[in-house]
Amino acid sequence: MATYVAFLRGINLGPNNKISMAELRAMAEDLGFTHIATYINSGNLILSSTKKAATVEREISKGIKDTFGRQIDVTVRTPAQLRKILADNPYPDGNPSQVAVALLMNAPARDAKDRVAAIAADYEPFTFAGRQVYVNYSRGLGRSKLAEKFSGIVGVSSTVRNIRTIEKVVELCS
């Protein structure tokens, strides 16, 4: 039995894609997952399964479509992968609420770094690391052009969590 964290893209942001965490947990249970928990209201779903991560991604995405009528991108990481993301944080002195990790649904496009560099402000350093991109939004995400259009710029769907959220999710996996 493996523990996974499913990160849902764009849940409960603005008027669209409203899904209660209680209903999300119930859906996961109906799909046969166990040890289910959520963290905050932004689509962080912790669960256990005997299935592979890719299968969990597909089943959760299909479950959301079938249950809530919404097409939501889902990416899954293991607690070990999340601990590595935290350990490899290239901005350890940054504010953990402003250092963000974009969890990419797929490998980034070849020119993704160049496209991000063209939009990122000089005070928004970024680092590509496999299926993650770290960005230190030292002046916040609220007015950042990079944050606003990140998935489109990087060329693949992604969902963003700050270091503080990833730390908490890892803690809840224990």
N, C-alpha and C positions, 0 to 999 in steps of 0.2 A: 504494500500500500504506500503510495507516494503522496506527499503534500504538495499542492500547487497553489499559486496565487494567479488568478485570472484578473487581468486589468482590462476594463471595458472603456472604450473610447467615447467621450462626449456624453456621458450619462449625467443627467440632472444639471446641465449647464444651460441657463436660459430657459425659455419656454418649451423647448423640444426635448425629446428623449427622457421624459420623466419616468423613472422606475423606482418604486420604493425598495429599500434594502430588504425589508421583510418578505416582499413578494419575490425578489431575486433569490433569497435564501430558499424559499419554498420551491421555486422552479428548479434550483440545483438539487434539492432533495428529491423532487419528482424525477429528475434525470438519473438518480441512483448514486449521487455523490454523497459522501459522509463528512463528518467533522467540519461542518460548514459554518463560516463566520464572514461578516463583512466589516470593513473599516471605513468610517465616515460615509458620506452620501454620494461618493463620486465613482462608484464602480470598482471597488477593490474586494474581490471575492476569494476567500481562502477556503480550500476544500481538500479532501482526500479522495484518491481514486486508484484503481489498479491499471487504469488506461494510460497510454502515452500522452504527452503534453499536446501534440498536434490533434489527437482525437478529442481531448478535453476542450481545446479551442473551438473545434468545429461543432461539438455537441452544445456547448454553451451558446455560441452564436446562433445556431439553429433553434435552440430552446427559447432564446430571446425573441427571435423572429416569430416562432409559433405561439408563444405565450403573450407577448406584448405588441406584436405587429411592427417591430422596429428592426432595421438592419444595422447591427452594431458590430464594429470590429473588436475582436478580442485577441489579446496576446497573453500567453501563459509563461510564467517563470517559476522555477523551483526556489525554495528558501536558500539553497546553496548558491544559485545564480544571483539572487538578490544580495546575499552577503558579499559576493565577489564585486557586484556593482558598487556597494558601499565601500569596500576595501580599495577599489580602484579609482575612487572619486578623485579627479585631478584638481579639485578645488576644495580641499579639506578646511581651509580657513574661511571659506565663504559662508554666508548665512544659510543654514540648512533649509530655510524656508524659501530661499531665492536660488539655490543651486538646484536645477531641475535635471531630470533624466527623461529623455524621450525614449520610450520603449517602442521600438520599431516593429511593425507587424512582419516585415520581410527585410532582407538585406537592402541597404540604401543603393540608389543609383550611383553609377561611377562618378558622375560629376556633382554629386550631392555636396561635398565639402566646398567646392567652388561656389555653388549657388548659395549655400549658407553664408560663406564669407562675404558674398556680395551684398547681403542684407543685414548681417549682424553689425551692430554698433561696436565701436572700439572698446567699449566697456562691457561687452557681452562675449567673453571668451568662450569657445566651444571645443569639444574634443569628441571625435568619433571613436567608438570602441565596439566593434562588432555590430550587434543589433541594438545598440544604445548610442545615444548622443547626449553628452553632458553639456549643459549651458549654465554659466554663472550669470544670472540676470541680476547683477549687483544693484541695479536701480529699479528692480521689480519687473514683473511681467506685464503689468497693466497697460503700459503705453509702448511696449516693445513691438516693433514691426515684425521681428523674427518670431516672437511667441505667437503673434496673431495668425501667421500664415505658415507655421512650421512644417506641417505635413505636406503642404503643396510645394514648399521650397525644397524639402529633402527628397521629395519624389515618391514616398511611400507613406501609407497610413501609420500614424503613431499616436500614442497616448502619453501624456506627460505627468510625472509625479515628482514632487520635490523630495529631497533627501530625508527630510523629517518624516514624510509619509512612508517612504520605503523602510526606514528604521522601525517605525511602529508596526508595519505589516510583518516584518521579519520577527519582531518580538512576539506578535500574536501567533506566529507559526510554531512557536516553541511549546 
